Amino acid sequence: MRPEAFEAYQQSSSAAYAVDKVAAGSWPAEGAVARALADLRNSLPQGPATPDKHLFDIRVAEGGGVVGVL
């Protein structure tokens, strides 16, 4: 994943994670997104440059748009 794409990934994945945790009854809705964002930042303290962590954009083709993240 390119460093410039990480911010958008961080926001969207944290929002989705928060929705899942609230739906499962694990977290209250209030503060869930902030909590999810904190969890992600704890897991990836150096963003995409965090040692031993790998983030990939899945693209349609070379130069194509991002269709997923791994």
Secondary structure, 3 states (H helix, E strand, C coil): CCHHHHHHHHHHHHHHHHHHHHHCCCCCCCCHHHHHHHHHHHHCCCHHHCCCCCCCEEECCCCCCEEEEC
